[in-house]
């Protein structure tokens, strides 16, 4: 297993701090250099809209300024990492937005704003005549599984009965992730794993869904290094942290993937 040496790390740090968004720079400093979380929170606040949700290109593939479930889920991911309390304005606003925009008839959140096509966006975010919903299985996992995972961290701010019902439906959807889920870059599996990995998810739900997701991770992960530069289910995508649910099963693949990342570092540090 290779290691990122100090010179490589310094070049990577310089590239990130001079090229990435201020939010990414603040996250890097907090994770690697341990300053307080206030700078990260200040940068996250720039993405929050008056309705409490996050937008403003907080998901780089989606440049519409309005709030979305996709961007708000990403924001909650960072807030949970920072151990932000439920009464923090960023958390409270995000949760209120999700409660107000939930589609009770379909039991899901719409992924992107309705004016997405009027702003710069990646082609896979284009929504022509509601075409995005069927392409993403009507949003039953993306973004729902990720959001439900974070709701279980902030249960004090959401209706308990609603969360129980929503969790049951989402767990059932996670059980139906297809064996060919790699066709979507592995996102359906990644979102399902985020739910299964949630600290707050009831043990019964975790034990129900986790075994199949772990088996599926072994099936769909892309093991060919020649394809890791493409949009696919790389080992690091399926298990991005040492504590990830499938990390032990994919250990050798993860080591090779990390080696590849180090070997392909560009001269500018990227």
MIVEX-904600 format. One record per residue: z, y, x of N, C-alpha, C, CB in turn; residue in three letters. Coordinates in steps of 0.02 Angstrom, whole numbers, plus 50000, padded with zeros to 5 digits. Glycine has a CB too. Layout:
// MIVEX-904600
PT     nup   nnorth   neast    caup   canorth   caeast     cup   cnorth   ceast    cbup   cbnorth   cbeast   code
PT       Z        Y       X       Z         Y        X       Z        Y       X       Z         Y        X    Ala
...
//
This chain:
// MIVEX-904600
PT     nup   nnorth   neast    caup   canorth   caeast     cup   cnorth   ceast    cbup   cbnorth   cbeast   code
PT   50000    49940   50042   50000     50000    50000   50000    50062   50044   50061     50000    49952    Unk
PT   49954    50108   50030   49951     50170    50067   50002    50220   50042   49881     50200    50063    Unk
PT   50016    50270   50084   50062     50323    50065   50027    50390   50076   50128     50320    50106    Unk
PT   50039    50437   50032   50013     50505    50041   50053    50537   50097   50017     50546    49974    Unk
PT   50021    50553   50153   50058     50580    50210   50073    50655   50198   50019     50570    50276    Unk
PT   50118    50684   50237   50137     50754    50226   50078    50803   50227   50186     50775    50279    Unk
PT   50030    50792   50271   49973     50838    50274   49931    50832   50210   49930     50822    50335    Unk
PT   49921    50771   50186   49884     50762    50123   49920    50793   50064   49872     50687    50110    Unk
PT   49986    50784   50064   50026     50813    50010   50021    50889   50011   50100     50791    50017    Unk
PT   50025    50919   50070   50021     50991    50076   49954    51018   50051   50032     51013    50149    Unk
PT   49900    50983   50067   49834     51004    50043   49828    50996   49967   49778     50963    50077    Unk
PT   49856    50942   49941   49855     50932    49868   49895    50986   49833   49882     50862    49850    Unk
PT   49953    51002   49861   49996     51054    49832   49960    51121   49831   50062     51060    49871    Unk
PT   49928    51139   49888   49894     51202    49893   49837    51207   49842   49867     51213    49963    Unk
PT   49799    51151   49835   49744     51151    49787   49771    51162   49716   49704     51085    49790    Unk
PT   49823    51127   49699   49850     51131    49631   49877    51201   49616   49905     51080    49622    Unk
PT   49915    51230   49663   49947     51294    49650   49898    51352   49651   50001     51306    49700    Unk
PT   49839    51343   49680   49790     51397    49682   49734    51388   49631   49762     51404    49750    Unk
PT   49728    51327   49603   49671     51312    49560   49691    51295   49489   49632     51256    49589    Unk
PT   49746    51260   49480   49765     51236    49413   49794    51292   49371   49816     51180    49419    Unk
PT   49806    51278   49308   49837     51326    49263   49909    51340   49285   49837     51300    49190    Unk
PT   49935    51399   49270   50006     51414    49287   50054    51361   49259   50025     51482    49261    Unk
PT   50039    51333   49200   50082     51281    49172   50084    51221   49218   50057     51260    49102    Unk
PT   50026    51200   49243   50025     51142    49288   50062    51156   49353   49952     51122    49303    Unk
PT   50055    51218   49378   50091     51237    49437   50166    51236   49426   50070     51305    49460    Unk
PT   50188    51261   49368   50259     51261    49353   50286    51191   49345   50273     51301    49289    Unk
PT   50247    51147   49314   50267     51077    49307   50273    51043   49375   50217     51038    49263    Unk
PT   50225    51057   49419   50228     51028    49486   50291    51051   49522   50165     51048    49526    Unk
PT   50304    51116   49522   50363     51142    49557   50427    51111   49530   50366     51219    49552    Unk
PT   50430    51105   49464   50491     51077    49434   50501    51005   49454   50488     51084    49358    Unk
PT   50446    50966   49455   50452     50894    49470   50463    50881   49544   50389     50859    49447    Unk
PT   50433    50920   49587   50435     50905    49659   50481    50951   49699   50366     50909    49687    Unk
PT   50494    51011   49673   50534     51059    49711   50597    51080   49675   50492     51120    49726    Unk
PT   50607    51054   49615   50670     51057    49577   50696    51127   49559   50721     51025    49616    Unk
PT   50653    51177   49546   50680     51238    49517   50698    51226   49444   50629     51297    49523    Unk
PT   50738    51269   49414   50755     51260    49343   50693    51258   49298   50802     51317    49319    Unk
PT   50703    51234   49238   50647     51223    49193   50622    51287   49160   50666     51174    49140    Unk
PT   50655    51343   49171   50638     51404    49134   50566    51426   49144   50684     51460    49155    Unk
PT   50539    51418   49205   50470     51439    49217   50421    51396   49178   50454     51436    49292    Unk
PT   50435    51331   49173   50392     51287    49133   50395    51308   49060   50414     51212    49141    Unk
PT   50454    51322   49035   50462     51341    48966   50427    51408   48952   50536     51347    48947    Unk
PT   50430    51454   49000   50395     51518    48992   50320    51508   48988   50413     51565    49050    Unk
PT   50293    51462   49028   50222     51449    49026   50202    51412   48962   50201     51408    49087    Unk
PT   50245    51366   48940   50231     51331    48877   50230    51380   48818   50283     51275    48865    Unk
PT   50275    51429   48820   50279     51477    48765   50214    51516   48756   50337     51525    48777    Unk
PT   50175    51523   48809   50112     51558    48803   50063    51522   48757   50081     51567    48872    Unk
PT   50074    51458   48748   50028     51418    48707   50051    51412   48634   50020     51348    48737    Unk
PT   50110    51436   48619   50137     51428    48551   50112    51485   48507   50215     51427    48552    Unk
PT   50091    51468   48447   50066     51517    48399   50121    51536   48349   50005     51489    48361    Unk
PT   50106    51584   48308   50156     51609    48260   50178    51555   48211   50127     51667    48222    Unk
PT   50135    51505   48198   50153     51452    48151   50197    51398   48184   50090     51419    48123    Unk
PT   50214    51408   48247   50258     51360    48282   50221    51307   48321   50302     51327    48234    Unk
PT   50158    51294   48302   50119     51244    48337   50091    51270   48402   50062     51219    48293    Unk
PT   50065    51225   48443   50035     51244    48506   49959    51239   48502   50061     51200    48563    Unk
PT   49926    51285   48534   49853     51286    48538   49833    51320   48602   49823     51321    48476    Unk
PT   49787    51368   48597   49770     51411    48654   49747    51371   48715   49829     51453    48674    Unk
PT   49711    51316   48704   49685     51274    48759   49740    51239   48799   49643     51315    48805    Unk
PT   49796    51225   48766   49847     51186    48801   49823    51115   48814   49913     51185    48761    Unk
PT   49772    51093   48777   49734     51033    48793   49666    51059   48818   49726     50983    48731    Unk
PT   49651    51053   48883   49592     51086    48911   49526    51069   48878   49588     51070    48982    Unk
PT   49521    51011   48846   49458     50992    48812   49449    51029   48746   49457     50917    48800    Unk
PT   49499    51067   48726   49499     51099    48660   49519    51172   48668   49548     51062    48611    Unk
PT   49470    51217   48663   49483     51287    48678   49494    51331   48616   49426     51315    48717    Unk
PT   49497    51303   48558   49512     51341    48498   49582    51370   48504   49505     51297    48434    Unk
PT   49591    51434   48486   49658     51464    48494   49710    51438   48444   49652     51538    48487    Unk
PT   49687    51415   48386   49735     51393    48335   49774    51331   48354   49699     51381    48272    Unk
PT   49828    51320   48318   49871     51263    48331   49838    51198   48309   49939     51271    48295    Unk
PT   49858    51143   48339   49833     51077    48321   49887    51025   48334   49769     51060    48360    Unk
PT   49881    50969   48299   49927     50914    48312   49919    50887   48383   49917     50857    48261    Unk
PT   49857    50887   48407   49844     50864    48475   49883    50905   48526   49770     50866    48491    Unk
PT   49875    50970   48523   49908     51014    48572   49984    51015   48562   49880     51085    48566    Unk
PT   50006    51013   48500   50078     51014    48487   50111    50951   48513   50092     51022    48412    Unk
PT   50077    50894   48507   50104     50832    48535   50111    50836   48610   50060     50774    48517    Unk
PT   50062    50867   48644   50066     50876    48716   50125    50921   48734   50001     50906    48743    Unk
PT   50135    50974   48695   50191     51018    48707   50258    50982   48700   50189     51077    48659    Unk
PT   50265    50941   48648   50327     50904    48639   50338    50854   48696   50326     50866    48573    Unk
PT   50284    50828   48724   50291     50783    48782   50325    50819   48840   50221     50756    48804    Unk
PT   50304    50880   48853   50335     50919    48907   50407    50938   48890   50293     50982    48923    Unk
PT   50418    50957   48828   50485     50978    48807   50534    50921   48811   50483     51005    48735    Unk
PT   50512    50861   48794   50555     50802    48801   50571    50789   48874   50523     50741    48768    Unk
PT   50520    50794   48916   50531     50784    48988   50583    50832   49015   50465     50793    49027    Unk
PT   50584    50893   48990   50630     50945    49013   50698    50940   48978   50601     51013    49001    Unk
PT   50707    50889   48937   50770     50879    48899   50787    50941   48859   50827     50862    48947    Unk
PT   50737    50970   48828   50746     51030    48788   50783    51012   48724   50679     51064    48773    Unk
PT   50835    51049   48705   50874     51031    48645   50836    51045   48581   50940     51069    48644    Unk
PT   50855    51013   48526   50819     51020    48463   50818    51091   48436   50851     50976    48411    Unk
PT   50868    51132   48454   50871     51200    48427   50833    51250   48470   50942     51222    48421    Unk
PT   50801    51229   48523   50761     51275    48564   50702    51299   48521   50737     51241    48630    Unk
PT   50686    51364   48525   50631     51391    48483   50565    51354   48491   50620     51463    48500    Unk
PT   50549    51331   48551   50486     51294    48560   50487    51228   48523   50473     51282    48634    Unk
PT   50544    51193   48526   50550     51129    48492   50552    51139   48417   50614     51092    48515    Unk
PT   50594    51185   48395   50601     51197    48323   50535    51219   48292   50655     51250    48310    Unk
PT   50498    51262   48326   50435     51285    48300   50383    51230   48297   50408     51341    48343    Unk
PT   50380    51189   48349   50332     51134    48351   50346    51084   48295   50334     51099    48419    Unk
PT   50409    51067   48285   50426     51019    48233   50412    51047   48164   50500     50999    48239    Unk
PT   50427    51111   48154   50413     51141    48089   50339    51141   48074   50441     51213    48086    Unk
PT   50299    51155   48125   50226     51154    48116   50203    51084   48096   50190     51176    48181    Unk
PT   50229    51033   48129   50209     50964    48114   50230    50944   48044   50238     50916    48165    Unk
PT   50288    50966   48022   50311     50950    47955   50266    50983   47903   50384     50971    47945    Unk
PT   50245    51044   47917   50206     51082    47868   50133    51061   47866   50211     51156    47884    Unk
PT   50108    51032   47919   50036     51014    47921   50024    50940   47912   50006     51036    47987    Unk
PT   50075    50901   47899   50066     50829    47888   50030    50817   47823   50135     50793    47888    Unk
PT   49980    50774   47825   49941     50756    47766   49976    50697   47732   49866     50738    47786    Unk
PT   50014    50711   47680   50053     50658    47646   50009    50609   47608   50103     50690    47599    Unk
PT   49950    50631   47588   49906     50585    47553   49878    50532   47599   49849     50624    47520    Unk
PT   49861    50552   47660   49831     50505    47708   49881    50480   47760   49773     50539    47744    Unk
PT   49941    50510   47760   49995     50488    47804   49979    50499   47878   50010     50416    47792    Unk
PT   49942    50552   47893   49923     50567    47962   49921    50643   47974   49853     50535    47978    Unk
PT   49911    50662   48037   49896     50731    48054   49822    50737   48072   49941     50756    48112    Unk
PT   49791    50791   48054   49724     50807    48078   49730    50822   48153   49692     50868    48039    Unk
PT   49683    50797   48192   49688     50802    48265   49677    50872   48290   49639     50755    48297    Unk
PT   49624    50905   48268   49602     50969    48296   49596    51021   48241   49535     50963    48334    Unk
PT   49595    51086   48258   49587     51138    48207   49519    51134   48173   49596     51208    48238    Unk
PT   49515    51161   48114   49452     51158    48076   49397    51202   48107   49463     51178    48003    Unk
PT   49416    51250   48148   49366     51293    48180   49350    51271   48251   49390     51365    48180    Unk
PT   49365    51208   48267   49353     51183    48335   49282    51195   48359   49368     51109    48337    Unk
PT   49233    51183   48316   49163     51189    48337   49142    51261   48353   49118     51161    48284    Unk
PT   49183    51309   48332   49166     51379    48345   49190    51403   48414   49197     51423    48292    Unk
PT   49223    51358   48450   49250     51375    48515   49228    51322   48565   49327     51382    48513    Unk
PT   49234    51338   48629   49217     51289    48681   49258    51226   48672   49227     51318    48752    Unk
PT   49227    51168   48678   49262     51105    48671   49221    51049   48702   49277     51090    48596    Unk
PT   49255    50996   48721   49221     50937    48748   49182    50903   48691   49271     50887    48781    Unk
PT   49127    50869   48707   49087     50838    48655   49125    50787   48613   49027     50804    48685    Unk
PT   49175    50754   48643   49214     50705    48605   49266    50737   48559   49248     50656    48653    Unk
PT   49270    50803   48560   49312     50839    48513   49271    50872   48457   49354     50892    48549    Unk
PT   49206    50864   48459   49163     50895    48409   49174    50862   48341   49088     50891    48429    Unk
PT   49182    50903   48290   49197     50877    48223   49146    50903   48173   49269     50897    48201    Unk
PT   49093    50865   48165   49038     50885    48120   49045    50850   48053   48970     50870    48152    Unk
PT   49059    50889   48001   49068     50860    47934   49121    50805   47934   49002     50832    47908    Unk
PT   49178    50820   47966   49235     50773    47969   49217    50708   48004   49259     50758    47899    Unk
PT   49173    50712   48054   49151     50651    48089   49204    50625   48138   49087     50665    48127    Unk
PT   49251    50668   48157   49299     50647    48208   49349    50596   48181   49337     50708    48235    Unk
PT   49369    50603   48118   49419     50558    48090   49397    50484   48092   49434     50578    48018    Unk
PT   49338    50467   48065   49318     50396    48068   49308    50372   48140   49255     50385    48029    Unk
PT   49289    50417   48185   49279     50397    48255   49346    50379   48288   49245     50452    48294    Unk
PT   49401    50406   48260   49467     50393    48287   49511    50355   48237   49501     50459    48308    Unk
PT   49480    50310   48200   49517     50269    48151   49560    50310   48105   49561     50218    48188    Unk
PT   49533    50366   48083   49568     50410    48035   49636    50434   48060   49577     50374    47969    Unk
PT   49642    50441   48126   49701     50470    48157   49765    50429   48150   49713     50538    48129    Unk
PT   49758    50364   48136   49819     50324    48125   49859    50313   48190   49800     50257    48095    Unk
PT   49825    50320   48247   49861     50314    48311   49855    50378   48352   49834     50255    48351    Unk
PT   49797    50407   48353   49785     50469    48390   49777    50526   48340   49722     50463    48436    Unk
PT   49824    50571   48334   49882     50582    48377   49948    50554   48350   49891     50655    48389    Unk
PT   49946    50517   48295   50007     50501    48259   50059    50463   48302   49991     50460    48199    Unk
PT   50036    50413   48341   50085     50373    48379   50124    50415   48428   50048     50316    48415    Unk
PT   50089    50460   48463   50124     50503    48511   50174    50549   48477   50074     50545    48551    Unk
PT   50154    50577   48421   50198     50623    48385   50260    50587   48360   50161     50657    48327    Unk
PT   50250    50528   48330   50307     50490    48305   50356    50473   48361   50283     50426    48269    Unk
PT   50329    50458   48420   50372     50444    48477   50418    50503   48492   50329     50428    48540    Unk
PT   50391    50563   48489   50432     50622    48504   50479    50640   48446   50387     50682    48520    Unk
PT   50458    50625   48384   50502     50638    48328   50566    50597   48333   50467     50622    48262    Unk
PT   50562    50539   48364   50621     50498    48372   50669    50525   48425   50601     50427    48391    Unk
PT   50647    50574   48462   50692     50608    48509   50727    50666   48473   50653     50635    48570    Unk
PT   50694    50694   48423   50721     50753    48387   50733    50736   48314   50672     50812    48393    Unk
PT   50767    50681   48302   50778     50658    48233   50820    50705   48191   50811     50590    48234    Unk
PT   50860    50746   48223   50904     50791    48184   50865    50845   48147   50955     50823    48230    Unk
PT   50802    50854   48165   50763     50908    48134   50709    50882   48088   50733     50951    48188    Unk
PT   50709    50817   48074   50658     50790    48028   50692    50747   47975   50605     50749    48068    Unk
PT   50663    50742   47915   50692     50701    47862   50694    50627   47882   50651     50708    47797    Unk
PT   50753    50597   47876   50762     50528    47900   50720    50478   47862   50835     50509    47894    Unk
PT   50718    50483   47796   50679     50434    47756   50605    50439   47772   50691     50446    47681    Unk
PT   50581    50500   47779   50510     50511    47796   50494    50480   47864   50492     50585    47795    Unk
PT   50537    50491   47913   50525     50465    47980   50526    50389   47980   50576     50492    48029    Unk
PT   50570    50359   47942   50573     50286    47937   50508    50258   47909   50632     50264    47893    Unk
PT   50484    50288   47855   50422     50265    47824   50363    50275   47871   50409     50301    47758    Unk
PT   50361    50333   47903   50306     50349    47948   50306    50303   48009   50311     50422    47971    Unk
PT   50365    50288   48035   50370     50242    48092   50345    50173   48075   50443     50238    48117    Unk
PT   50364    50149   48016   50342     50082    47994   50265    50079   47992   50372     50065    47926    Unk
PT   50235    50130   47962   50162     50131    47957   50129    50136   48025   50139     50190    47913    Unk
PT   50158    50174   48070   50128     50183    48136   50135    50121   48179   50159     50243    48172    Unk
PT   50192    50088   48174   50202     50025    48210   50151    49973   48186   50275     49999    48201    Unk
PT   50141    49970   48121   50092     49923    48093   50022    49939   48120   50092     49926    48016    Unk
PT   50006    50003   48125   49941     50022    48153   49936    50003   48226   49930     50097    48144    Unk
PT   49991    50010   48263   49990     49992    48334   49979    49917   48343   50056     50012    48366    Unk
PT   50001    49878   48295   49990     49806    48299   49917    49788   48290   50032     49769    48247    Unk
PT   49878    49834   48263   49808     49819    48249   49761    49847   48301   49789     49847    48181    Unk
PT   49787    49872   48357   49743     49897    48410   49696    49841   48431   49784     49923    48471    Unk
PT   49632    49855   48431   49583     49802    48443   49581    49781   48516   49514     49825    48422    Unk
PT   49560    49719   48527   49554     49694    48595   49500    49731   48635   49539     49620    48594    Unk
PT   49455    49766   48599   49404     49804    48634   49422    49878   48636   49336     49795    48599    Unk
PT   49488    49892   48636   49512     49962    48636   49491    50000   48698   49587     49964    48629    Unk
PT   49468    49964   48749   49446     49998    48810   49385    50041   48796   49430     49947    48864    Unk
PT   49350    50028   48740   49290     50066    48725   49306    50140   48715   49255     50039    48663    Unk
PT   49365    50156   48695   49386     50226    48687   49423    50252   48746   49428     50233    48625    Unk
PT   49413    50222   48804   49448     50244    48864   49520    50222   48866   49445     50318    48868    Unk
PT   49539    50178   48820   49607     50153    48819   49657    50199   48785   49629     50139    48887    Unk
PT   49633    50252   48752   49679     50301    48723   49721    50273   48667   49641     50361    48699    Unk
PT   49691    50232   48624   49729     50203    48568   49787    50161   48595   49683     50159    48524    Unk
PT   49775    50124   48648   49829     50085    48678   49880    50130   48711   49801     50035    48728    Unk
PT   49857    50181   48746   49904     50226    48780   49950    50260   48730   49865     50279    48821    Unk
PT   49922    50284   48675   49964     50317    48624   50013    50266   48594   49919     50347    48569    Unk
PT   49990    50205   48581   50034     50154    48554   50091    50137   48602   49994     50090    48536    Unk
PT   50074    50134   48666   50125     50120    48716   50176    50177   48720   50093     50109    48785    Unk
PT   50153    50239   48712   50200     50295    48712   50251    50287   48656   50163     50362    48704    Unk
PT   50228    50263   48599   50275     50251    48544   50323    50195   48562   50236     50233    48480    Unk
PT   50297    50140   48588   50340     50083    48606   50388    50100   48662   50297     50024    48627    Unk
PT   50370    50146   48705   50412     50166    48762   50464    50219   48743   50370     50192    48818    Unk
PT   50458    50247   48683   50503     50300    48663   50576    50277   48663   50485     50325    48593    Unk
PT   50619    50317   48693   50690     50300    48698   50723    50296   48629   50727     50350    48741    Unk
PT   50696    50336   48582   50728     50338    48517   50702    50288   48467   50721     50406    48489    Unk
PT   50647    50254   48482   50619     50207    48434   50668    50151   48420   50552     50178    48460    Unk
PT   50681    50135   48356   50728     50081    48340   50709    50016   48376   50729     50069    48265    Unk
PT   50760    49980   48397   50749     49920    48437   50705    49869   48399   50815     49888    48455    Unk
PT   50716    49863   48335   50677     49815    48296   50602    49831   48299   50701     49814    48223    Unk
PT   50585    49895   48293   50515     49915    48297   50488    49904   48367   50507     49989    48277    Unk
PT   50527    49919   48417   50505     49909    48486   50490    49836   48501   50558     49936    48535    Unk
PT   50535    49792   48480   50526     49720    48492   50468    49692   48452   50590     49682    48475    Unk
PT   50454    49724   48396   50399     49700    48354   50331    49713   48386   50402     49733    48286    Unk
PT   50322    49772   48416   50256     49792    48438   50244    49784   48513   50245     49863    48420    Unk
PT   50297    49785   48553   50288     49787    48626   50254    49725   48656   50354     49796    48658    Unk
PT   50271    49664   48635   50239     49606    48667   50163    49606   48662   50265     49542    48635    Unk
PT   50137    49622   48603   50064     49623    48596   50032    49678   48637   50044     49630    48523    Unk
PT   50064    49737   48639   50036     49792    48678   50035    49775   48752   50077     49856    48666    Unk
PT   50085    49740   48776   50086     49720    48846   50029    49670   48861   50154     49688    48864    Unk
PT   50019    49623   48816   49964     49576    48825   49897    49612   48824   49965     49521    48770    Unk
PT   49892    49660   48779   49829     49698    48772   49816    49740   48834   49831     49743    48710    Unk
PT   49868    49765   48864   49860     49805    48925   49827    49764   48980   49927     49831    48949    Unk
PT   49846    49701   48985   49816     49657    49036   49742    49643   49020   49854     49592    49040    Unk
PT   49725    49644   48956   49657     49628    48936   49609    49686   48948   49655     49608    48863    Unk
PT   49629    49746   48929   49581     49802    48928   49582    49845   48991   49595     49845    48869    Unk
PT   49632    49837   49034   49634     49880    49094   49572    49868   49137   49698     49866    49134    Unk
PT   49543    49922   49162   49484     49917    49205   49507    49904   49277   49441     49982    49201    Unk
PT   49486    49848   49305   49508     49828    49371   49455    49841   49426   49526     49755    49372    Unk
PT   49397    49864   49407   49343     49876    49455   49348    49948   49481   49273     49865    49422    Unk
PT   49366    49957   49545   49374     50024    49573   49311    50067   49567   49394     50020    49645    Unk
PT   49253    50035   49564   49191     50073    49559   49185    50110   49492   49131     50027    49568    Unk
PT   49225    50089   49443   49222     50120    49376   49279    50169   49363   49222     50066    49323    Unk
PT   49326    50174   49411   49384     50216    49399   49368    50291   49395   49435     50205    49452    Unk
PT   49311    50310   49420   49290     50380    49414   49259    50396   49347   49243     50398    49468    Unk
PT   49248    50344   49306   49220     50353    49240   49276    50358   49188   49172     50295    49223    Unk
PT   49256    50369   49126   49305     50373    49071   49323    50302   49050   49276     50414    49010    Unk
PT   49380    50277   49074   49397     50208    49060   49473    50200   49062   49364     50161    49112    Unk
PT   49495    50139   49046   49567     50124    49046   49590    50105   49116   49583     50066    48995    Unk
PT   49599    50155   49159   49622     50141    49227   49694    50115   49225   49617     50205    49271    Unk
PT   49715    50080   49276   49785     50057    49278   49834    50114   49271   49798     50020    49343    Unk
PT   49821    50170   49305   49867     50227    49301   49868    50260   49233   49849     50278    49355    Unk
PT   49814    50254   49195   49814     50281    49127   49857    50238   49081   49741     50285    49100    Unk
PT   49852    50174   49089   49890     50128    49046   49964    50127   49065   49860     50058    49049    Unk
PT   49978    50135   49130   50048     50134    49154   50057    50192   49202   50067     50066    49188    Unk
PT   50066    50253   49176   50069     50312    49220   50134    50323   49256   50054     50372    49180    Unk
PT   50186    50284   49240   50251     50292    49272   50279    50224   49290   50301     50330    49224    Unk
PT   50323    50221   49340   50352     50156    49359   50388    50122   49302   50400     50166    49416    Unk
PT   50416    50162   49256   50454     50133    49200   50410    50118   49139   50509     50179    49180    Unk
PT   50345    50127   49145   50300     50114    49088   50304    50041   49067   50228     50133    49106    Unk
PT   50292    50029   49004   50302     49962    48975   50260    49908   49008   50288     49964    48902    Unk
PT   50201    49925   49032   50157     49875    49062   50153    49879   49138   50088     49882    49033    Unk
PT   50195    49920   49168   50190     49931    49241   50202    49867   49281   50241     49984    49262    Unk
PT   50249    49825   49258   50263     49764    49295   50204    49716   49293   50326     49729    49268    Unk
PT   50169    49714   49235   50112     49669    49228   50053    49691   49270   50092     49664    49155    Unk
PT   50048    49757   49281   49989     49785    49315   50006    49808   49386   49962     49844    49275    Unk
PT   50059    49781   49415   50083     49807    49479   50029    49808   49532   50141     49765    49503    Unk
PT   49994    49752   49543   49944     49750    49595   49886    49797   49581   49918     49678    49603    Unk
PT   49866    49802   49518   49812     49848    49499   49834    49920   49510   49792     49837    49426    Unk
PT   49896    49935   49495   49921     50003    49505   49922    50021   49579   49991     50010    49475    Unk
PT   49942    49974   49621   49942     49988    49693   49871    50003   49718   49972     49929    49732    Unk
PT   49823    49965   49694   49753     49977    49714   49728    50043   49687   49709     49919    49689    Unk
PT   49748    50060   49626   49727     50123    49596   49756    50183   49634   49749     50125    49523    Unk
PT   49819    50177   49654   49851     50230    49693   49817    50236   49762   49926     50216    49702    Unk
PT   49802    50180   49792   49765     50181    49856   49699    50219   49848   49753     50110    49882    Unk
PT   49665    50205   49793   49600     50237    49780   49608    50312   49773   49568     50207    49717    Unk
PT   49660    50334   49738   49672     50406    49730   49681    50439   49798   49734     50418    49685    Unk
PT   49720    50407   49842   49732     50435    49908   49667    50435   49949   49786     50395    49945    Unk
PT   49630    50381   49947   49569     50374    49987   49515    50424   49966   49543     50303    49982    Unk
PT   49515    50444   49903   49462     50487    49879   49482    50560   49876   49440     50465    49810    Unk
PT   49538    50579   49908   49558     50649    49909   49504    50690   49945   49626     50658    49945    Unk
PT   49484    50745   49915   49433     50788    49944   49461    50832   50000   49400     50832    49890    Unk
PT   49418    50862   50038   49440     50902    50095   49480    50964   50074   49380     50924    50136    Unk
PT   49467    50988   50012   49505     51046    49988   49573    51027   49959   49465     51082    49935    Unk
PT   49589    50963   49960   49654     50940    49936   49653    50908   49868   49701     50996    49935    Unk
PT   49598    50916   49831   49594     50888    49764   49593    50812   49767   49530     50914    49727    Unk
//
